[in-house]
Each structure stands twice: as structure tokens, then as C-alpha cells.
């Protein structure tokens, strides 16, 4: 029993605590994303079970509602357990389990159209990459880890921008019909109360164009200085949910977790040395 405990402690000490902390921040963000719409997921799953639809494009396991339930539970549980894991082996195993579950949710017939799972899958992929490198010195790993988060965020923003390269988005018709015309949300309620109805299509057009251009701008986060890129990403992601739909926090929270990596303040070498001295004296 004592030998096993010593082995776990040795493995935990072999991994850098700062690297583990950053990974767990992203895993916590993934967990929040998955739990944010729990009631909605349960309701939709009940509808799928009551009114099953079969699409021959998807293999049989990717049509069954039971697959979605199991994958969602596994993804949530694995993200929660990572927060308490200490050894690199356990962190890596749980991260890989979460990635597989989220990959299934991203391609399942009944969940592929919810971008929550796609964004969580990309965040989980970063966690798996990070988990394989927890033994590396944090000073050598941090800049690469932060740059990779910005690259992932850039890809997601570019994907959103490319998807909006349609006449309906450029002329504002899509956002007008979805949001500006009658959406009961504080931002659009304020716009309708302050602006005449006939001006709403023009406002929607310019708003839509600003959104598209902002997403293209965020597609270059990977080229920006680390902290600036992270701040831009956090502001953009929070703005998406705060001004459009609070449910969108299920999509953006995991991405905010990625962006927070770049805001981490590294310990200086003297502080790290003092910590190491104190640990040696304690041992």
C-alpha cells in the first residue's frame, strides 16, 4: 500500500504542476460546456426516443439515442475525474476517453448539428496533447501550448466565417429573421425599442457584416502576441453569448478555457527555485 502511494506521489511530482493546472482549467471549461444545457439535452433525447428517425447515411450505432446518452455521460464524467487525477497516466487515459466520447457526439446523427460537441472535442484534443507532455519542463512547453490553443481557436473562427459567406448573411437577412425581428433577448429588445422597425433590416445587415469580419480577424489569433490573442478571444467569445443567447455559453465556455491558457502568468525562475528548495527541505 505504501509502495503504491509512493509510486503515485513520484508520478505526480514528475509532472509539472503548472502544466497540470492549465490542463485542468480547460477540462473544467469542457465540463461546464457539457453541463450548461443538461435540461435541453435531456428534453431533446426524450424527443428522439419518442420519435425515432433513421438516416441511412449514418451507421446503425450512430443512429441510436442510447449511444448519445452513453457518450455524453462518459464525456462529462471523464472531464470531472480529470480534475482530481494526479498522475500523468490517469490524466491521459481520462482525457483520451473524453476525446473519444466527444468525437462520437460530433458525428452522431442526433448530436452532430450541435456545435457544443465539436468545440468540446477540439478542446479535448488539446488536453490529450497536453497530457502527453506533462513531464516536460513548463518553461519549454508553455509557449507551444498557448500557441496551439490560439491555432485551434483560429480554425474554429475561420470555420464560422466561411460558413457565413452566403448572400443571406452578407445582406443581414439571416440575422434579421433569427434575431432582430422578434427574438426575445435583451440586446434585440433594446434595439427594437430604440430604432424604428423599418431600420432593423439595415441594422441587421451591418451587424452581420461586422460579425463576419470579426470572425475573420479572429482567424489570425495564432499570429498575434500571446496575451493579446487570448484577450481578443475571451472578449469575442463572451460577447457572442452575452449579446445573442445565454445557451451559447455551452459552445463558448470550453473555448474560453483554451483562451485562458495564454493569459497564464509564468512563475519566474527564482520563485520556482525557492519552491523547489522548500520542497526538498520538507522531504
C-alpha positions in Angstrom: 0.0 0.0 0.0 2.8 2.4 0.9 4.8 1.5 -2.2 1.7 2.2 -4.3 1.3 5.5 -2.6 4.9 6.4 -3.2 4.6 5.5 -6.8 1.6 7.8 -7.3 3.4 10.7 -5.5 6.5 10.2 -7.6 4.5 10.2 -10.8 2.7 13.4 -9.7 6.0 15.1 -8.8 7.4 14.1 -12.2 4.7 16.2 -13.9 4.8 19.9 -13.8 2.1 21.4 -11.5 1.6 24.4 -13.7 1.0 22.2 -16.8 -1.5 20.1 -14.8 -3.3 23.2 -13.7 -3.7 24.6 -17.2 -5.0 21.3 -18.5 -7.5 21.1 -15.6 -8.7 24.6 -16.4 -9.6 23.5 -19.9 -11.2 20.3 -18.7 -13.3 22.3 -16.2 -14.4 24.5 -19.0 -15.3 21.4 -21.1 -17.3 20.1 -18.2 -19.2 23.4 -17.8 -20.0 23.4 -21.6 -21.4 19.9 -21.4 -23.5 20.6 -18.3 -24.7 24.0 -19.3 -27.6 22.7 -21.4 -28.3 19.5 -19.4 -32.0 20.1 -19.3 -32.1 20.8 -23.0 -30.1 17.7 -23.8 -32.5 15.5 -21.7 -35.5 17.0 -23.4 -34.1 16.5 -26.9 -33.0 13.0 -26.1 -36.6 12.2 -24.9 -38.0 13.5 -28.2 -35.5 11.4 -30.2 -36.5 8.3 -28.3 -40.2 9.0 -28.7 -40.0 9.9 -32.4 -37.0 7.9 -33.8 -35.7 9.0 -37.2 -33.4 6.8 -39.2 -30.9 8.2 -41.7 -29.1 5.5 -43.8 -26.2 7.9 -44.1 -25.2 7.1 -40.5 -24.1 3.6 -39.4 -26.6 1.9 -37.0 -24.6 2.7 -33.8 -24.6 6.4 -34.8 -28.3 6.4 -35.1 -29.2 5.0 -31.7 -30.2 7.5 -28.9 -28.5 5.2 -26.4 -25.2 6.0 -28.0 -25.7 9.7 -27.4 -26.6 9.1 -23.7 -23.6 6.9 -23.0 -21.2 9.2 -24.9 -22.5 12.4 -23.1 -22.2 10.7 -19.7 -18.7 9.4 -20.4 -17.5 12.8 -21.7 -18.9 14.6 -18.6 -17.6 12.0 -16.1 -14.1 11.9 -17.6 -13.8 15.7 -17.6 -14.9 15.7 -13.9 -12.5 12.9 -12.9 -9.5 14.6 -14.6 -9.9 17.5 -12.1 -9.0 15.0 -9.3 -6.4 12.9 -11.1 -2.8 13.3 -10.1 -0.7 11.0 -12.3 0.0 11.6 -15.9 -1.2 8.1 -16.8 -4.6 8.7 -15.3 -4.9 12.2 -16.7 -4.0 10.9 -20.2 -6.4 8.0 -20.0 -9.3 10.1 -18.9 -8.6 12.8 -21.5 -8.5 10.2 -24.2 -11.8 8.7 -23.0 -13.4 12.2 -23.1 -12.0 12.8 -26.6 -13.4 9.6 -28.0 -16.8 10.3 -26.4 -16.9 13.8 -27.8 -15.8 12.6 -31.2 -18.8 10.2 -31.2 -21.1 13.1 -30.2 -19.7 15.2 -33.0 -20.6 12.7 -35.7 -23.8 11.1 -34.3 -27.0 11.6 -36.2 -28.8 13.1 -33.2 -26.0 15.4 -32.0 -23.7 16.3 -34.9 -25.6 19.5 -35.5 -24.9 20.9 -32.0 -21.6 22.8 -32.3 -21.1 22.4 -28.5 -19.7 18.9 -29.0 -17.4 19.9 -31.9 -15.9 22.8 -29.8 -15.5 20.5 -26.8 -13.9 17.9 -29.0 -11.3 20.3 -30.2 -10.6 21.5 -26.6 -10.3 17.8 -25.6 -7.8 17.2 -28.3 -5.6 19.9 -26.9 -6.0 18.3 -23.4 -4.8 14.9 -24.8 -1.8 16.6 -26.5 -1.0 18.4 -23.2 -1.4 15.2 -21.2 1.3 13.5 -23.2 3.7 16.3 -22.4 3.1 16.8 -18.7 6.6 15.5 -17.9 8.3 18.3 -20.0 9.6 21.4 -18.2 6.9 24.0 -18.1 9.2 26.7 -19.5 9.7 24.7 -22.6 6.1 23.7 -23.0 4.1 26.8 -22.2 4.6 28.9 -25.3 3.8 25.9 -27.6 0.7 25.0 -25.6 -0.6 28.6 -25.7 0.1 28.9 -29.4 -1.7 25.6 -30.1 -4.8 26.9 -28.3 -4.7 30.0 -30.5 -4.4 27.9 -33.6 -7.4 25.8 -32.6 -9.4 28.9 -31.8 -8.4 30.4 -35.2 -9.5 27.3 -37.0 -12.9 27.5 -35.3 -13.4 31.2 -36.0 -12.4 30.7 -39.7 -14.9 27.9 -39.9 -17.6 30.1 -38.6 -16.6 32.9 -41.0 -16.5 30.6 -44.0 -19.9 29.2 -43.1 -21.3 32.8 -43.2 -20.0 33.6 -46.7 -23.5 33.5 -48.1 -25.8 36.2 -49.5 -28.2 35.7 -46.6 -25.5 36.6 -44.1 -23.9 39.4 -46.0 -27.2 41.2 -46.6 -28.3 40.6 -43.0 -31.4 38.5 -43.9 -30.4 35.6 -41.7 -29.7 37.5 -38.6 -32.8 39.7 -39.1 -35.1 36.7 -39.3 -33.5 34.8 -36.5 -32.7 37.7 -34.0 -33.7 41.2 -34.9 -37.3 40.7 -36.0 -38.8 39.1 -32.8 -36.2 37.4 -30.7 -36.9 37.9 -27.0 -33.4 38.7 -25.8 -32.2 41.8 -24.1 -30.0 43.2 -26.9 -32.6 42.8 -29.6 -35.3 44.1 -27.3 -33.2 47.2 -26.7 -32.6 47.7 -30.5 -36.3 47.3 -31.3 -37.3 49.8 -28.5 -34.8 52.4 -29.7 -35.0 52.0 -33.5 -37.9 52.2 -35.9 -39.0 48.8 -37.4 -38.1 49.8 -41.0 -34.5 50.4 -40.0 -34.0 46.9 -38.5 -33.0 45.2 -41.8 -30.2 47.7 -42.3 -29.0 47.4 -38.7 -29.1 43.6 -39.1 -27.1 43.9 -42.3 -24.3 45.9 -40.8 -24.3 43.8 -37.6 -24.0 40.7 -39.7 -21.1 42.1 -41.7 -19.3 43.2 -38.5 -19.7 39.6 -37.1 -18.3 38.1 -40.3 -15.3 40.5 -40.4 -14.6 40.0 -36.7 -14.5 36.2 -37.1 -12.1 36.5 -40.0 -10.0 38.8 -37.8 -10.0 36.2 -35.0 -8.9 33.6 -37.6 -5.4 35.1 -37.2 -5.1 34.7 -33.4 -2.2 32.4 -34.0 -0.2 35.2 -35.4 -0.8 37.7 -32.6 1.2 38.1 -29.3 0.1 35.5 -26.8 -1.7 37.7 -24.3 -3.3 39.9 -26.9 -4.7 36.9 -28.7 -6.1 35.5 -25.6 -7.8 38.7 -24.6 -9.3 39.2 -28.0 -10.6 35.6 -28.0 -12.1 35.9 -24.5 -13.8 39.2 -25.3 -15.1 37.8 -28.7 -16.4 34.6 -27.2 -18.1 36.2 -24.2 -19.7 38.8 -26.5 -21.2 36.1 -28.7 -23.1 34.6 -25.8 -23.9 37.7 -23.8 -25.4 39.5 -26.8 -27.1 36.6 -28.6 -28.2 33.7 -26.4 -27.0 32.6 -23.0 -27.3 29.0 -24.1 -24.3 29.7 -26.4 -22.2 29.5 -23.3 -22.4 25.7 -23.8 -20.5 26.4 -27.0 -18.0 29.1 -26.0 -17.1 28.1 -22.4 -14.7 25.3 -23.5 -13.1 27.8 -26.0 -12.8 30.4 -23.3 -10.9 27.7 -21.3 -8.5 27.4 -24.2 -8.1 31.1 -24.4 -7.3 31.4 -20.7 -4.2 29.3 -21.2 -2.5 32.2 -23.0 -3.2 34.5 -20.0 -1.3 32.3 -17.5 1.4 34.2 -15.8 4.5 32.0 -15.7 6.5 31.8 -12.4 9.9 33.3 -12.7 12.9 31.1 -12.2 13.8 32.5 -8.8 10.4 31.7 -7.5 10.5 28.2 -8.9 13.9 27.7 -7.3 12.6 28.8 -3.9 9.6 26.4 -4.2 12.0 23.5 -5.1 14.2 24.4 -2.1 11.2 24.4 0.3 10.0 21.0 -1.1 13.4 19.5 -0.7 13.7 20.7 2.9 10.2 19.4 3.6 11.2 16.0 2.3 
